[in-house]
Amino acid sequence: MKLAKRYLLLFVLPALILYTLFIIYPLINSLFLSLYSWPGVGEKTFVGLDNFRKVFSSGAFRNEVFNAFWHNVYFYILAASIEIGVGFFIALMLASKIKGARMFRNIVYIPNMIPLVLVGFMWSLYLNPQVGLVNQFLKLIGLGGLAQSWLGQESTALTTIILVNAWRNIGFYVLVLLAAILDINPSLLEAAYIDGASNWKIIWRIIFPLSFSTVRTLAILLFIWSFNVFDMIYALEGVQAGPYRSTDVLGTLFYRTAFGGLGSSAIDMGLGATITVFIFAIIMPVSIFYVYLVEKRQRSA
Amino acid sequence: MLTLTKYGKILVYTLLAIYATLVLVPFFMMVSNSFKSMRDIYLKPFSLPSELSLKNIIDAWNQAGIGRGYLNSLMIAGSAVVGIVIIASFFAFAISKYEFRGRRFLFIYSMLGLAFPARLAIIPIYLLLRNVNLTNSRLGLIIIYIAVNIPFSVFLLKNFIDGVPNELSEAARIDGANPLQIYRHVVLPLIKPAISIVSIVSFVNVWNDFFFPLIFINDRSKATITLAVSIFFGEYANRWNLLFTSLTLAIAPTIILFLIFSRQFIAGMTQGAIK
């Protein structure tokens, strides 16, 4: 159908303007801003590629950026293994003929309804080394030797945060994977059972291949989200991402650089924008692949 | 569905029960500790509160600004959802049901936001809002949230509107309905499920967000619930009883709503951009 121009404007313009002005334009603008040094007020100083030089050639800032970057990589790998791996396993259990699957499904999803930052605060109380419940519980069951300062030592802090993150987010992955598993034509499974296939064989030969596209989509989304982690680190370790920056990610480094934080050096919005451009460059190929998949699916639907 | 043997069932139930315990115990402890005194939290962390005194609740409510936080979050999330639903469904309606130049481009263009988190653009957004005096303002947040939620909402709504038979809107047009009437009387009633999914998902997204309020809001009276509690945590780091209580208060509405509407919540979360 044809659409008269005034209606076209009415329907399309509001979304187009808001979206372009507040999402697309700012994303592009970050690119330009990364060429400046700017404390947020007063004059911007054009510095060309100096900010990028700070990120890539040697120096304290470079070390900080790559320290944070590797933490994001570690975050992704561990979070993906736990959230998608364990999530798939739980989804399989919930896709079995058992009573109460619906109740379990709701329980699994509850933490996901809670704001990340509040989940972080809750666990910061539980993980307190002296009076936190986690250590108290370990002592109670006679494993007091394992009690430690989970968030206070470099060796355990980041992994602990990833586990808390998984505790909160896994329900989402379970539900999406469960939906994918339940979408599989039941007659396929029945036929396999008649042929005498075991559950493991069915999982490996039928369920896994047929839900692989969902796993792939989740892996892509988790990649994008992993490079944007902030709330959980903020809640558990603050913007200094302690101990000794052992939990620093690009998100917290960005926040310190662009908006400041206790004890951090001078605010530089240009350098902050450079960090976002860096993140942008990392997730861009993956993001474009994702949009391509989404669009292809829409066309074939 | 997988069929389990008797032992398989026992194993699955055991594992699920362990997992459910891991999920529920922290919530249970949070509520339980929010009724205790500091002393009891330290000395008897796992025991039930000795009395159900409302003292902590009153203190935390007043000092953390919970009531104001609820109200601000409700106002911001509510307005944003109304804006998102209207603006995104208009857009999706036009690119789904009408032919005009650039509609395919517009669709792909609007999908880009699915893949690039708005956080990456926070500095220019901040400057933009500062230029028009909308930092430290609830209206500023509402506008940002509408923009941020457009890609996902358009994606989902377009999918649904595509499913509305063209014959229906064609017939309405021949009967003399204008596009706005077709939208209102033909399409809208048929995509109600999608509208409710978009509303739920975007409401939860906005309600749960912390990053944008952290950057945009300085004024305590305008803090959302997440921001109010985070300020409180900074200041009352040693008042554990109040910290637990403020968490319980901040989380309670979401959990209660979830328990009532779990079916819709779950449908909303799984019918997003994934599958």
HADDOCK unambig.tbl for C-alpha pairs under 7 A between the chains (distance, minus, plus):
assign (segid A and resid 1 and name CA) (segid B and resid 97 and name CA) 6.81 0.50 0.50
assign (segid A and resid 1 and name CA) (segid B and resid 98 and name CA) 4.82 0.50 0.50
assign (segid A and resid 1 and name CA) (segid B and resid 99 and name CA) 5.60 0.50 0.50
assign (segid A and resid 2 and name CA) (segid B and resid 98 and name CA) 5.64 0.50 0.50
assign (segid A and resid 2 and name CA) (segid B and resid 99 and name CA) 5.45 0.50 0.50
assign (segid A and resid 2 and name CA) (segid B and resid 100 and name CA) 6.85 0.50 0.50
assign (segid A and resid 3 and name CA) (segid B and resid 98 and name CA) 6.08 0.50 0.50
assign (segid A and resid 11 and name CA) (segid B and resid 90 and name CA) 4.65 0.50 0.50
assign (segid A and resid 11 and name CA) (segid B and resid 91 and name CA) 5.18 0.50 0.50
assign (segid A and resid 11 and name CA) (segid B and resid 94 and name CA) 6.17 0.50 0.50
assign (segid A and resid 12 and name CA) (segid B and resid 90 and name CA) 6.76 0.50 0.50
assign (segid A and resid 12 and name CA) (segid B and resid 91 and name CA) 4.85 0.50 0.50
assign (segid A and resid 12 and name CA) (segid B and resid 94 and name CA) 6.86 0.50 0.50
assign (segid A and resid 14 and name CA) (segid B and resid 87 and name CA) 6.29 0.50 0.50
assign (segid A and resid 15 and name CA) (segid B and resid 87 and name CA) 5.60 0.50 0.50
assign (segid A and resid 15 and name CA) (segid B and resid 88 and name CA) 6.30 0.50 0.50
assign (segid A and resid 15 and name CA) (segid B and resid 91 and name CA) 6.43 0.50 0.50
assign (segid A and resid 18 and name CA) (segid B and resid 147 and name CA) 5.45 0.50 0.50
assign (segid A and resid 19 and name CA) (segid B and resid 147 and name CA) 4.93 0.50 0.50
assign (segid A and resid 19 and name CA) (segid B and resid 150 and name CA) 6.96 0.50 0.50
assign (segid A and resid 22 and name CA) (segid B and resid 125 and name CA) 6.15 0.50 0.50
assign (segid A and resid 22 and name CA) (segid B and resid 144 and name CA) 6.70 0.50 0.50
assign (segid A and resid 22 and name CA) (segid B and resid 147 and name CA) 6.31 0.50 0.50
assign (segid A and resid 23 and name CA) (segid B and resid 118 and name CA) 6.17 0.50 0.50
assign (segid A and resid 23 and name CA) (segid B and resid 121 and name CA) 6.87 0.50 0.50
assign (segid A and resid 23 and name CA) (segid B and resid 147 and name CA) 6.90 0.50 0.50
assign (segid A and resid 23 and name CA) (segid B and resid 148 and name CA) 6.97 0.50 0.50
assign (segid A and resid 26 and name CA) (segid B and resid 121 and name CA) 5.05 0.50 0.50
assign (segid A and resid 26 and name CA) (segid B and resid 124 and name CA) 4.92 0.50 0.50
assign (segid A and resid 26 and name CA) (segid B and resid 125 and name CA) 5.87 0.50 0.50
assign (segid A and resid 27 and name CA) (segid B and resid 120 and name CA) 6.74 0.50 0.50
assign (segid A and resid 27 and name CA) (segid B and resid 121 and name CA) 4.74 0.50 0.50
assign (segid A and resid 29 and name CA) (segid B and resid 124 and name CA) 6.37 0.50 0.50
assign (segid A and resid 30 and name CA) (segid B and resid 121 and name CA) 6.34 0.50 0.50
assign (segid A and resid 30 and name CA) (segid B and resid 124 and name CA) 6.39 0.50 0.50
assign (segid A and resid 93 and name CA) (segid B and resid 12 and name CA) 6.26 0.50 0.50
assign (segid A and resid 95 and name CA) (segid B and resid 1 and name CA) 5.50 0.50 0.50
assign (segid A and resid 95 and name CA) (segid B and resid 2 and name CA) 6.36 0.50 0.50
assign (segid A and resid 96 and name CA) (segid B and resid 1 and name CA) 5.18 0.50 0.50
assign (segid A and resid 96 and name CA) (segid B and resid 2 and name CA) 4.35 0.50 0.50
assign (segid A and resid 96 and name CA) (segid B and resid 3 and name CA) 5.88 0.50 0.50
assign (segid A and resid 96 and name CA) (segid B and resid 4 and name CA) 6.88 0.50 0.50
assign (segid A and resid 97 and name CA) (segid B and resid 1 and name CA) 6.12 0.50 0.50
assign (segid A and resid 97 and name CA) (segid B and resid 2 and name CA) 6.06 0.50 0.50
assign (segid A and resid 97 and name CA) (segid B and resid 3 and name CA) 5.58 0.50 0.50
assign (segid A and resid 97 and name CA) (segid B and resid 4 and name CA) 6.91 0.50 0.50
assign (segid A and resid 106 and name CA) (segid B and resid 262 and name CA) 6.80 0.50 0.50
assign (segid A and resid 107 and name CA) (segid B and resid 20 and name CA) 6.43 0.50 0.50
assign (segid A and resid 108 and name CA) (segid B and resid 20 and name CA) 6.69 0.50 0.50
assign (segid A and resid 108 and name CA) (segid B and resid 23 and name CA) 6.89 0.50 0.50
assign (segid A and resid 113 and name CA) (segid B and resid 254 and name CA) 6.65 0.50 0.50
assign (segid A and resid 114 and name CA) (segid B and resid 208 and name CA) 6.87 0.50 0.50
assign (segid A and resid 114 and name CA) (segid B and resid 251 and name CA) 6.43 0.50 0.50
assign (segid A and resid 114 and name CA) (segid B and resid 254 and name CA) 6.95 0.50 0.50
assign (segid A and resid 115 and name CA) (segid B and resid 208 and name CA) 4.42 0.50 0.50
assign (segid A and resid 115 and name CA) (segid B and resid 209 and name CA) 6.77 0.50 0.50
assign (segid A and resid 117 and name CA) (segid B and resid 210 and name CA) 6.86 0.50 0.50
assign (segid A and resid 118 and name CA) (segid B and resid 226 and name CA) 6.96 0.50 0.50
assign (segid A and resid 118 and name CA) (segid B and resid 247 and name CA) 6.90 0.50 0.50
assign (segid A and resid 131 and name CA) (segid B and resid 42 and name CA) 5.99 0.50 0.50
assign (segid A and resid 133 and name CA) (segid B and resid 45 and name CA) 6.87 0.50 0.50
assign (segid A and resid 175 and name CA) (segid B and resid 270 and name CA) 6.59 0.50 0.50
assign (segid A and resid 176 and name CA) (segid B and resid 270 and name CA) 5.38 0.50 0.50
assign (segid A and resid 180 and name CA) (segid B and resid 275 and name CA) 6.59 0.50 0.50
assign (segid A and resid 186 and name CA) (segid B and resid 1 and name CA) 6.81 0.50 0.50
assign (segid A and resid 214 and name CA) (segid B and resid 275 and name CA) 5.04 0.50 0.50
assign (segid A and resid 217 and name CA) (segid B and resid 274 and name CA) 6.79 0.50 0.50
assign (segid A and resid 273 and name CA) (segid B and resid 123 and name CA) 6.88 0.50 0.50
assign (segid A and resid 276 and name CA) (segid B and resid 120 and name CA) 5.22 0.50 0.50
assign (segid A and resid 287 and name CA) (segid B and resid 115 and name CA) 4.90 0.50 0.50
assign (segid A and resid 287 and name CA) (segid B and resid 116 and name CA) 6.89 0.50 0.50
assign (segid A and resid 290 and name CA) (segid B and resid 115 and name CA) 6.89 0.50 0.50
assign (segid A and resid 291 and name CA) (segid B and resid 111 and name CA) 6.54 0.50 0.50
assign (segid A and resid 291 and name CA) (segid B and resid 112 and name CA) 6.60 0.50 0.50
assign (segid A and resid 291 and name CA) (segid B and resid 115 and name CA) 6.70 0.50 0.50
